[in-house]
Amino acid sequence: MPQASSPDIHIVLFRKPGKTGMTALCRRIGLKSARATAKAQRPQTAQFANEAGVEATLFQLLGVAVIRARPEQVARIARLDEVEAVLPNLRRTVPRPRRGPGEVRPEARFEDTATLTWGLQAIGITPQAKLTGKGVRVAVLDTGIDLDHPDFQGRLVRKNLRSFVTGEAVQDSNGHGTHVAGTLAGPSESASGRRYGVAPGVTLLVGKVLNSEGEGFDDGIINAIQWAIEQKARIISMSLGSKRAVDEPYSPLYERIAERALQADPGTIIVAAAGNDSDRPAMTAPVGNPAACPSVLAVAACDQALAVARFSSAEMDGIGAVDLTGPGVNIYSAAPGGGYEAYAGTSMATPHIAGIAALWLEHTPKMTASELWDRLKISAQTLGPAADFGAGLVRVPGAESGAVS
């Protein structure tokens, strides 16, 4: 189970997005406008406070507020008709980090990966590929990015980089975020000579929501999601989460956030890692949060044999379903210090799917988020049981009929 942060921080989930709920909250406990947020940068974010030390930040697009208040004040807020729930500020982490390539099966179907990684080959990318995700804004919410990596030089714009971790800059000292960002958006011609990025032409937004230890809390993640939407990101990639027991509910917080993002015009898809909590064949674990939410696109991992990765979480209880599958074993990508490493995990599968989503948006720019969701599932190659793979392995535009055999 995820652990709560300081007990005086809570998340208020309003029944509707917008200002109405926050107006009621301000009246109930006497909040007034506090530190002004630069409207040009965060027009849908506002901060409030009162003399009793209560602080609140409203994320208007999401219909959520983060409050610092005492228990008796929280109880008063929870009784408001406009409030759906008051929730603890839970910890989320990198899904059981799996550095190293993972299990490489002898029946692997991809041998020549010197210039194009097996993951890119599996999803239908070829050396002649023309789609790059150009013009599509994609956000990676993770441990940051290596700002000095040669493969990102000249591609990172300062206004598109932000840390939501107190006391830590965007610079990635963990490695997870750099690897994920590389898998999604690494260049067509990397310094190593091997292409590993799905969508090298996207406009990349990086929100640091996990610290150097790979841990963060809901308040920072919510802040980053709203920031990404304000920055017009159409896809948000989140290789993070928390373990969920069988029959434990999905997160109402992330379900409402993802639902509201998905249904906006034109909408934003949140893609999240299903989790690495299985140890197949002895034990299979359920999809974690927030991936378990119906409005979050949950990504499982397959290996080079297109078999389910032994660590990949699965649908076990009718609550947390797998939606799609991406390459997640022996995934080569960027690493801090200018180098490269191979990692394994649903964390690695997730940016493959986010990158493909960007290629589809470049291919058909007028798709809404809901239409994009459907297109990704329709384009998938069936690999096996939906509980393990969802609709299957997503393919890039034009490659749907050329399924990997």
N, C-alpha and C positions, 0 to 999 in steps of 0.2 A: 504493500500500500504506500502511496506517496505520503510524505510528511508535510504538515503545515509549517509555514514560516512563523514570524512573530505573531502571537495570538491577537494583536490589535489590528491586523490588516485583514480585511475581508473584501470579497467581490460581490457587488450588488448586481443582480441580473434583473433588468426591467422587462416588463411584459411586451413592450414595444421599443424600438429604437427612437432616437430623437430626444428632445428636451423635456418632454412632459414628466417623465419619471424623476428626473433630476430636480425639476422645479418643485415637485411635491416633497422630495427629500430635503431640499434646502429650507422649505417652510417648516418641516417637522422639527428640525434640529438647529435652525438658525444659521445656516451656512450662507456666506456671501462670497462674491468673486474674490479670488486671491491672486496669486502670481499669474500674470497674463501670459498666455502662450502666443507666440508670434503667429498671427492669423494667416499670414502668407504661407507658413510652413505646416501648421496644424490647425486648419480652420474648423475642424470638427472635434477638437479637444479643448476642454475647459477645466480649470482648477478652482476649488472653493475651500473655505475654511471658516471656523468660528472661534470665538474667544476661549472656548472650552478645550481647544486643542484638537478638535475634529478636523480632518483633512479629507477631501474627496477630489478625484479626477474623473471626469465624465468622458467616456468614449462614445460620442453621439451616434456614429455610424453603426456601432455594434450593439447599442442599447445596454451598456455595461458601465459601472462605476467601480473604482477601487477606493476604498475608504479606510482611514485609520481612526478607529473609535473604540470606546470602552464597551464592555458587554451590554450594559443597560441601554446605551445609545443604539447599538446594533439591534437589540430587541425592538426598539421603537421603530427603526427603519423597516424591519421585517414585516411589521404589521400594516405597512402602506399598501393600498389596493394596487398601486402601480408596480409593486415589486413582486416578481415571480419567485425569487429565492435570494437568500444571502448565504454565500458559500465561503469556505475557508480558502486561503491562498496557498495552494498546494505546490509541492516541488515536482518538477519534471526533469528528466535526465536524458542523456544519450542512451538509447536502448542497449543495455548490457554491452558495452564496447567490445568489439571484436577486431582488434588490430591483427594484421597478418592476412594471408590470402584465404584462409579457411580450407575446407576439404575440397581437393581437386580429384574428381572421379576419373578413373581410367577411360570411361566411355565418353569423355568430353568430346563435343562435336566441332570444336573450333581449335584449329591447330596453328594457323598462320596469323599471329596477333602482333607481329613486329611493327606494323604501321597503323593498325586499326584494332582496338581492343575487342575481345570476344563479346562483350556486352553490347557494343555498337553494332556489331555484325548480327547479333541475335534479334535486335529490334528493327533491322532492315536498312541500316545506314551503310552506304557504299562509298568508296573514294570519290565517286562522281556526284555525290549528293549535292543538290542545289539549295535545298531548304536549310536555313541556319537559325530560324527564330527571329530574324531581323524585324525590328519594330515592336517586339513583344516585351513587356516589362515583367520580370519574374523576380520574386523575393525569396532569398534563402534565410531562414531564421535558425541560427545554430550557434556555434562557438566563435563566429567571426571569420576572418579570412586573412591569409598572409599577404599583406599589402605590398611586400617586396618580391613576391614570386614573379619570375620572368614571364610566365604565361598570362599574367594579369596586368602587365605594364601597359599604361595608356588606355586601359579598359574600365578602370574603376573611377567613378565620379564621386567626389567628396559628398555631395548632397544626397547620394544614394547609399551612403554608409552611415550606420548609427549603432551605438552601443546602448542597450537597455539594461546593462549590468552595472550596478553601482561600483565605481572604483576601477573599472576595467575598460580599456579602449577596444576598438574594433579588431585590432591586431590579434590574430589567432595564435595562442600559445598551446592549445590542446591538439589541434590537427584535424579534428573531426569536421569542422566547418569548412576548412580549406579543401578537404577531400570531397565533400558533398558539392561545394560550389564548382569544383573542377569537373566533376562528373556531369553536372548540369550544363556548364557553360565554358569548359576548357576550349582552347583555340583549335581551329582546323589544323594548324601546323604548330605543334608544341615545341618547346626547346629540346625535348627528348627525342623528337622525331616520330613519336607515336600519338595518334589522335585518340583522345579519351573522352572529349566533351560532346554531349548530345546536341546542344544548341549553341554553337559558338557565337551566333550573331545577336543573342538577346541583350537587352539592357538589364544588367544585373544589379539588384538591390540586395544589400547584405545588412541584416539586423542581428546584432549579437544579443542573444537571449539566454545563453548558457555560459557559465564562467569557465575558467581555465581547467576546472575539474569536471566539466561537462554537466553542470547542474544549474537550474534556474527555477523561477517561480512564475505562477500564472500571471501576476500583475505585470511583469516585464514582457511576457509573451503576448498578452492582450494589447499592451501598448504598441508592440511591434507589429501586430496584425493590423491594427487601425492605421499605423504609420504607413505600412505597405499599401493598404487600400487607398489612403490619401495620395500616395505617390503613383497611383494608377496601375499597380501591379495586378495582372490578370490571373496570375498563378502564384501561390505561396507554398513553398516546399519546407516541411517541418520533419526532420529526422530526429524526433524527440518524443518523449511520452512517459508513461508510468505503467507499471504492471497492474493487471486487472484479474481478479479471481473469476472462475466460472460462475455465471449468474449474477455477478456484480453489475449494476447499471452502468451505462455509458455516461460520460460527463454531460450534465445538462448545460453547463456553461459553454463548452466548446460546440455542442450541438446547436445552440441558439446562435452563436457567433458564426459558425460555418453556414448555417441555414440562411442567415441574413446576408452574408457575403455572396452566397450562391444565387440568391433571388434578386439581388440588386441589379441595376441596369448599367453596363452589360454584365456585371457580376464577376466574382473572383472565386476560383477553386482553391481550396486548401487540401494539399496532398500530404499524408502523414505515414510514417513507418508503422507497420503492423506490430512489430516487436520481435525480439530475439530470444524469447523465453522458453522455446521448445528444446528438446534434446532427443530428436527422433533416432530410432523408432521407439525408444523406451518411454518417452513422455512428450505429449503435445500440450502446449499452453494456449490460452485464448488471446485474441487480439487485445492489445492494451489501449489505454486512453491517451490522446484523443482520437486515435484511428478508429476506435469502436463506434464512434458517432455516425449515424446514418448519412449525415451531410458532409462528412470528411471522407475523402477518397483514401481508403486504406490499401497499403501496398505490401504484398508479401515478396519473398525472394526465391529465385530459382538459381540453380548452379549451371555449369557448362554443359551438363547432360540434359538440361531443361527439366530436371527433377526438382521437387521442392527442396530448398535448403534445409538441412537438419535442424537449424535453430529457428526457422521461420514460424511465427505464431499463426493460429488458424481459427476459423469460425467453429465454436464448440457449443454455443448456448442460444443461438437465435438472437443474440444481442449485438455482438461485434462481428460483422461480416468482413471478409476479404473482398475487395473490389477488383484489384488488378495485381499483376505480378511483374517484377522487373529483375534484371540480372543483379545478383547480390553476393556472389562468391568470387574471390580472386579478382576484385575490381581495382584496376590500376588508375590512379589519379594523382593530383597535386598534393604536396605535403609542405608544411612550413619549412623555411630554410632553402627554398628553391628547388627541392627535390621531388621525388615521387614515391608512393608506397601503394601496396595492394592491401585492401581491407575487405572484410566480409560483414554483411549485415543487411537487414531490411532498410537500414539507414542509407546503404549504397543503392538499393533498388529504387528508393523514393525519388532521388533526383533524375534517374533515368525516365521515370514516368512524367515528372514535372517538365523535363526537357522535351519529351515527345509532345506534351500538351502545347508547348510553345510552337513547335513545328506545325501542329495542326492549326493553331491560330494564325500563323503566317500564311498557311495554305488557304484558310477560309476566315479572313479577319472579322467578318460580321457575326460570327457565332456568339451567342450568349454563353455564359458559364454553364448553364444547364445543358445546352446543346453540345458544348465541348465535352462535358462529362459523358453524355450518351455516345458521342463519336469515339471517344477513347475505348469504351467498352465494346462497341460494335467492331472496332478495328482489331480487337485482341484475338490472338491465336489460342485456341483451347489447348491446355496442357494436361488437365486432369481434374480431379474433384474440385468443385467450386469452394468447398470449405478450406482447401489449401491454396488454390490459385485464383479464386474469383472468376472473372470472365476470361482470364488467361494473360498471356504475354502480349503487351501492346506493341503494335507495329506502326512505323512512320507512314505518313501519307504516300500512297503509291506502292507500298510494300505489303499491303494486307493480303493480297492473293498469293504472294510468294512466301508462304509459311516455311519456317525452318523445319527441315525433316531430320 
